[in-house]
Amino acid sequence: MYLHNKKVAINFIDQKEYLSDLPFDPPEAYPEYKGNSINPKNKIYSGIRHTFYLLGLDKENYNTEAWNPFKNLIQPRMTVFIKPNTVRHFHTGGGDVLSVIVHGSILRPILDYVCMALKNQGKIVIGDSQVIFGNFDKAWDEGQITELLTWYQDQTPIPIEYFDLRTVRGARTWLYGKWRRKRVEQDPRGYTFVDLGSLSCFEDIDPKRLRIAIASHKNMVKHHSKGKHEYLIPNSFLQSDVVINIPKFKTHRRTAITLALKSFMGIPALKDSLPHFITGSVEEGGDQYIHPSLRKRIGTTLHDHIQSNPYTIIKFILAVIKKLLWNTHWIIPFKDDVYEAMWHGNDTLWRTLVDLNRIVCYADKDGIMRNTPQRDHFCLIDGIISGEKNGPVSPDPVPLGLLMAGFNAPTMDAVGATLMGFDIEKIPLVKKTLETSDQFCPLFNSALEDIEVIDEGNTYSIHELKLHRNLSFEPHPGWKGYIEF
């Protein structure tokens, strides 16, 4: 179903904020509903239900006691993994955190229909691997997810587990900086390195130039070399039969958009092996910044030593020197303001995400890559409050009332980017995944023209959707003026 279903349902509802009324009961006692209470104000529940109907899920039984929208996706005794986007516990620009993370009211109907499909037999695991400095507990409290799950565990005999997927969290040191790591390791089933080998999009890239700003480049080289490209994946995910992905509808500084594909950055347990950029300027074969710059190159060297040196006092001294060097741009400006590849020339992060999405689809329960899909995927995108401009953790909130649902991540991203008013031919993350149809372990196996977008009961192609709706989102400054129609 992951590869073959190219339908996407979009649904704009008359509610552009989240209810705080736990446990987010449905607005009426639907024929299939097994609960005892309702909340007439909850249009999000009814909106998700109607989105499932628009997608054609168990359409023949809709509005009857037998309606089971996930019946072709989830069977009794399966393990269902639910992945909400809870990337960080606060909006880094001081804005509304609910433009950054998923809210519990989105999760409630998902749980109801998953439990219905499992018929009291099976297991539900819910988790996310946030950015290294994210506070998992606070983020889930902000979205009222923990409160919802605490209540829900008493409503069903199906075991519901939820935990931080990371193996380490970032922490402040006693001097300036956030260089310390705290071990987490909450997955009771442990973790497995999944090696893509030559299948990785990094096979022809010099691993010594791969970077993520929050980790030592030495660790990156441990996990990426010729013929070896590995990512640490929680076993609770690998042992799942179905993954339900719940992203936010946002722009992104390195990939233009963060929707279904980018959401799986929240699966790996260790961030150190997730390349975000290649060192150097474009002219030098990198994408870290646009024009060659001696000061930026020195700054990168200093940063490498900060991340890899074991002594806090030395980290502190180097960080001060780096800060002073960077501040020289107030006197002698850089030729460009890009430093960590937050622009449309980023040629790295899409590669990481293609690797991760292949793992999501093709890694078996032991972490071995296979040539056939190992688990099905369903995606519901939360756009009740969306985010534009400086996403993903500091976007301008956009009260939109949008819900999207579908089965194929590249398809979801193609539709979502088009809705935002962006040209998917200019977004490598979307363009490259749509081009995997003739590759080993494809993420998309058809033509762009085969995508069907259902909106208000009508069906559109991607080209027709572009003419039908344009939300005119403003992209991140590093992408502005490049990807808009």
Secondary structure, 3 states (H helix, E strand, C coil): CCCCCCEEEEEECCCCCCCCCCCCCCCCCCCCCCCCCCCCCCHHHHHHHHHHHHCCCCHHHCCCCCCCCCCCCCCCCEEEEEEECCCCCCCCCCCCHHHCCCCHHHHHHHHHHHHHHHCCCEEEEEEECCCCCCCHHHHHHHCCHHHHHHHHCCCCCCCEEEEECCCEEEECCCCCCCCEEEECCCCCCCEEEEECHHHCCCCCCCHHHEECCCCCHHHHHHHEECCEEEEEEEHHHHCCCEEEEECEEEEECCCEEECHHHHHHHCCCCHHHCCCEECCECCCCCCCECCCCHHHHHHHHHHHHHHHCCCHHHHHHHHHHHHHHHHHHHCCCCCCCCCCCCCCCCCCHHHHHHHHHHHHHHECCCCCECCCCCCEEEEEEEEEEEEECCCCCCCEEEEEEEEEEECCHHHHHHHHHHHHCECHHHCHHHHHHHCCCCCCCCCCCCCHHHCEEEECCEEECHHHHHHHCCCCCCCCCCCCCCCEC
